[in-house]
């Protein structure tokens, strides 16, 4: 069975062509090919004629697999020089979730999240996140943690604060769905929460501790749920009916998206040595 087409191909057929013509794609393509070549070079050097033919075929397959992953579905690839972040580009904001987005944009955001999670077990992703989050910011100075990726963008500290807020909201939603019949699940403006609730909040360790504690409590709840519990639904104010199982997948994918965002911000604000 062939893998599903990237969300960019399904929603924006013209987006794939623009992506593959971008400087960011060409750079990533060269890096991917170089990485494969580095793995196969020592094997090819000691191979006989038949073995060499087989290895060359394997190398080509490996390159094809690597190139298939170079999709702007991955938030790491949405960099300033990719051309995909320009305000007029149809894919410029589909991996962000802004209050008041039109329904089509909300659906696209959800599809991108779920594709990012893929076949991963959401509970495994959620269990790993507290440690992964600390690793993502390890060794970064307070000044760098407070530096925005670009004007108008979040800093690493703000991303962590958002994750703490989001986990609190998620815990409320999980409990509402489990305890009530088709409860209303209100959306919120994540930018306003970061701006107004954390304007003078510089205690990153407190945000990490809060995230870890609430995530632990949420996992304790979710790990006890039965299959029929995960079919219970709430009605989100922007996304409509969502089951508990669907919410679990969204929150796990949300972890992955923000880990990639932290890696991208770190690359932008921390000087390379």
C-alpha positions as CSV (number, residue, x, y, z in Angstrom):
1,X,0.0,0.0,0.0
2,X,1.4,3.4,-1.0
3,X,1.8,6.0,1.8
4,X,-0.9,8.7,1.9
5,X,-0.1,11.9,0.0
6,X,1.1,14.8,2.2
7,X,-1.5,17.1,3.4
8,X,0.0,19.9,1.3
9,X,-0.6,17.8,-1.9
10,X,-4.2,17.1,-0.9
11,X,-5.2,20.6,0.0
12,X,-2.9,22.7,-2.2
13,X,-1.8,20.8,-5.4
14,X,0.2,23.9,-6.5
15,X,1.9,24.0,-3.1
16,X,4.1,21.0,-3.7
17,X,5.6,22.5,-6.9
18,X,6.3,25.7,-5.1
19,X,7.9,23.9,-2.2
20,X,10.2,21.8,-4.4
21,X,11.3,25.0,-6.2
22,X,12.2,26.7,-3.0
23,X,15.8,27.3,-1.7
24,X,14.9,25.5,1.5
25,X,13.9,22.4,-0.3
26,X,17.0,22.3,-2.4
27,X,19.2,22.7,0.6
28,X,17.4,20.0,2.5
29,X,17.5,17.7,-0.6
30,X,21.3,18.1,-0.8
31,X,21.7,17.4,2.9
32,X,19.5,14.3,2.6
33,X,21.5,12.9,-0.3
34,X,24.8,13.7,1.4
35,X,23.7,11.8,4.5
36,X,22.8,8.7,2.5
37,X,26.0,8.9,0.6
38,X,28.0,9.1,3.8
39,X,26.3,5.8,5.0
40,X,26.9,3.9,1.8
41,X,30.4,5.2,0.8
42,X,32.3,2.7,3.0
43,X,30.1,-0.2,2.0
44,X,30.5,0.6,-1.7
45,X,34.3,0.9,-1.3
46,X,34.7,-2.7,-0.2
47,X,32.0,-4.3,-2.4
48,X,32.5,-6.6,-5.4
49,X,30.7,-5.9,-8.7
50,X,27.5,-7.7,-7.8
51,X,27.4,-6.3,-4.3
52,X,28.1,-2.8,-5.7
53,X,25.1,-3.0,-8.0
54,X,22.9,-4.1,-5.1
55,X,24.2,-1.4,-2.8
56,X,23.7,1.3,-5.5
57,X,20.1,0.1,-5.8
58,X,19.7,0.3,-2.1
59,X,21.2,3.7,-2.0
60,X,18.8,5.0,-4.6
61,X,15.9,3.6,-2.6
62,X,17.2,5.2,0.6
63,X,17.5,8.6,-1.2
64,X,13.9,8.3,-2.4
65,X,12.7,7.5,1.1
66,X,14.5,10.5,2.5
67,X,13.2,12.9,-0.2
68,X,9.6,11.7,0.5
69,X,10.0,13.1,4.0
70,X,10.9,16.6,2.7
71,X,7.4,18.0,3.0
72,X,6.4,21.4,4.4
73,X,4.0,19.4,6.6
74,X,7.0,19.3,8.8
75,X,7.2,22.6,10.8
76,X,11.0,22.5,10.7
77,X,10.9,23.2,7.0
78,X,8.7,26.4,7.3
79,X,11.6,28.8,7.5
80,X,11.9,32.3,6.3
81,X,13.8,31.4,3.0
82,X,11.5,28.6,2.0
83,X,9.0,31.0,0.5
84,X,6.2,29.2,2.3
85,X,5.9,31.8,5.1
86,X,5.1,34.7,2.9
87,X,1.8,36.2,3.8
88,X,0.2,35.6,0.4
89,X,1.2,31.9,0.1
90,X,-1.7,29.6,0.7
91,X,0.3,27.4,3.1
92,X,1.8,30.3,5.1
93,X,-0.1,29.7,8.3
94,X,-1.7,26.2,8.1
95,X,0.4,24.9,11.0
96,X,-0.7,27.7,13.3
97,X,-3.9,27.8,15.2
98,X,-5.2,31.4,15.5
99,X,-8.5,32.4,17.0
100,X,-11.1,33.3,14.4
101,X,-9.5,31.2,11.6
102,X,-12.1,30.2,9.0
103,X,-13.5,26.7,9.1
104,X,-11.4,25.5,6.1
105,X,-8.2,26.7,7.8
106,X,-9.2,25.0,11.0
107,X,-9.7,21.7,9.2
108,X,-6.4,22.1,7.5
109,X,-4.6,22.7,10.8
110,X,-6.2,19.6,12.3
111,X,-5.3,17.5,9.2
112,X,-1.7,18.7,9.4
113,X,-1.5,17.8,13.1
114,X,-2.8,14.3,12.6
115,X,-0.5,13.7,9.7
116,X,2.4,14.8,11.9
117,X,1.5,12.2,14.5
118,X,1.1,9.5,11.9
119,X,0.9,6.0,13.4
120,X,2.6,6.9,16.7
121,X,0.8,6.0,19.9
122,X,-0.5,9.3,21.4
123,X,0.0,8.1,24.9
124,X,3.7,7.3,24.3
125,X,4.3,10.7,22.7
126,X,2.6,12.4,25.7
127,X,4.6,10.4,28.2
128,X,7.9,11.4,26.6
129,X,7.1,15.1,26.3
130,X,8.2,16.4,29.7
131,X,11.7,15.0,29.3
132,X,11.8,16.0,25.6
133,X,10.7,19.5,26.5
134,X,13.5,20.0,29.0
135,X,16.0,18.6,26.5
136,X,14.8,21.0,23.8
137,X,15.8,24.0,25.9
138,X,18.8,22.6,27.7
139,X,21.9,24.8,27.6
140,X,20.1,27.9,26.3
141,X,20.7,31.1,28.1
142,X,17.9,33.2,29.7
143,X,18.5,35.9,27.1
144,X,18.2,33.4,24.2
145,X,15.1,31.8,25.8
146,X,13.5,35.2,25.8
147,X,14.5,36.1,22.2
148,X,11.7,35.8,19.6
149,X,12.4,33.8,16.5
150,X,11.5,36.9,14.4
151,X,9.6,40.1,15.1
152,X,6.0,39.2,16.0
153,X,6.9,35.5,16.7
154,X,7.2,33.6,19.9
155,X,10.3,33.0,21.9
156,X,11.3,29.6,23.3
157,X,10.0,30.7,26.7
158,X,6.6,31.7,25.3
159,X,6.3,28.3,23.6
160,X,6.9,26.5,26.9
161,X,4.4,28.8,28.6
162,X,1.9,28.1,25.8
163,X,2.4,24.4,26.3
164,X,1.7,24.7,30.0
165,X,-1.5,26.7,29.3
166,X,-2.6,24.2,26.6
167,X,-2.1,21.2,28.9
168,X,-4.4,22.9,31.5
169,X,-7.0,23.4,28.9
170,X,-6.6,19.9,27.6
171,X,-7.1,18.5,31.1
172,X,-10.4,20.4,31.4
173,X,-11.6,19.2,28.0
174,X,-10.7,15.5,28.7
175,X,-12.6,15.6,32.0
176,X,-15.6,17.4,30.5
177,X,-15.9,14.7,27.7
178,X,-15.6,11.9,30.2
179,X,-18.0,13.2,32.7
180,X,-20.6,15.0,30.6
181,X,-22.7,14.1,27.6
182,X,-21.6,16.1,24.5
183,X,-20.3,19.0,26.5
184,X,-19.4,22.3,24.8
185,X,-15.6,22.8,24.5
186,X,-14.8,26.5,24.2
187,X,-11.9,27.6,22.1
188,X,-9.4,30.3,23.3
189,X,-7.0,32.8,21.8
190,X,-3.5,31.3,22.5
191,X,-1.8,34.5,21.5
192,X,-3.8,36.6,24.0
193,X,-3.1,34.0,26.7
194,X,0.6,34.3,26.1
195,X,0.5,38.1,25.8
196,X,-1.7,38.9,28.8
197,X,-1.1,36.0,31.2
198,X,2.7,35.8,30.8
199,X,3.8,39.3,29.9
200,X,6.0,39.7,33.0
201,X,6.4,35.9,33.7
202,X,10.1,35.1,33.4
203,X,10.0,31.9,35.5
204,X,10.5,29.2,32.9
205,X,11.2,26.5,35.5
206,X,7.7,27.2,37.0
207,X,6.1,26.7,33.6
208,X,8.0,23.5,33.1
209,X,7.0,22.2,36.5
210,X,3.4,23.1,35.9
211,X,3.4,21.4,32.5
212,X,4.9,18.3,33.9
213,X,2.5,18.1,36.9
214,X,-0.6,18.6,34.8
215,X,0.6,16.2,32.1
216,X,1.2,13.5,34.8
217,X,-2.3,14.0,36.1
218,X,-3.8,13.9,32.6
219,X,-1.9,10.7,31.7
220,X,-3.1,9.1,34.9
221,X,-6.7,9.8,33.8
222,X,-6.3,8.9,30.1
223,X,-4.4,5.7,30.8
224,X,-7.4,4.4,32.8
225,X,-9.9,5.0,30.0
226,X,-11.6,2.1,28.2
227,X,-12.1,2.0,24.4
228,X,-15.7,3.1,24.8
229,X,-14.6,6.1,26.9
230,X,-12.5,7.3,24.1
231,X,-15.5,7.3,21.8
232,X,-17.3,9.9,24.0
233,X,-17.5,13.3,22.3
234,X,-17.6,17.0,23.1
235,X,-18.5,19.8,20.7
236,X,-15.6,22.2,20.1
237,X,-16.7,25.8,19.4
238,X,-14.5,25.9,16.2
239,X,-13.9,22.3,15.2
240,X,-17.2,20.7,16.0
241,X,-17.7,17.2,17.4
242,X,-14.5,15.6,18.7
243,X,-14.1,12.3,20.5
244,X,-11.8,11.8,23.4
245,X,-9.6,9.6,21.3
246,X,-9.3,12.3,18.6
247,X,-8.4,14.9,21.3
248,X,-5.7,12.6,22.6
249,X,-4.2,12.4,19.1
250,X,-4.4,16.1,18.6
251,X,-2.6,16.8,21.9
252,X,0.2,14.3,21.1
253,X,0.6,15.9,17.7
254,X,0.6,19.3,19.3
255,X,3.6,18.2,21.4
256,X,5.5,17.2,18.2
257,X,4.8,20.4,16.4
258,X,6.0,22.5,19.3
259,X,9.1,20.5,19.8
260,X,10.0,21.2,16.1
261,X,9.2,24.8,16.7
262,X,11.5,25.0,19.6
263,X,14.3,23.4,17.6
264,X,13.7,25.9,14.8
265,X,13.7,28.9,17.2
266,X,16.9,27.5,18.9
267,X,18.6,27.4,15.5
268,X,17.6,31.0,14.9
269,X,18.6,32.6,18.2
270,X,21.5,30.5,19.6
271,X,24.8,31.3,17.9
272,X,26.5,28.3,16.3
273,X,30.0,27.6,17.5
